[in-house]
Amino acid sequence: MVIVRYTIDTLPKTSKEELALLRELAKRPDSEIDYSDIPATTQEELAEFRPARLKIGFYREPVETK
């Protein structure tokens, strides 16, 4: 298996057709999204999640929200 990596500078350009499809999908309500092929996540799994640390020009520590 080949691992492909991109940076912000090396991402392939989005075609006009892809942009049109994304705009159409963005107009759909969430109720039309089919989640049936996504396995359920347990509370224990959710507790293990951590925020992603992305470097886009600078680094900022995630802010806790209430």
Secondary structure, 3 states (H helix, E strand, C coil): CCCCCCCCCCCCCCCHHHHHHHHHHHHCCHHHCCCCCCCCCCHHHHHHCCCCCCCCCCCCCCCCCC
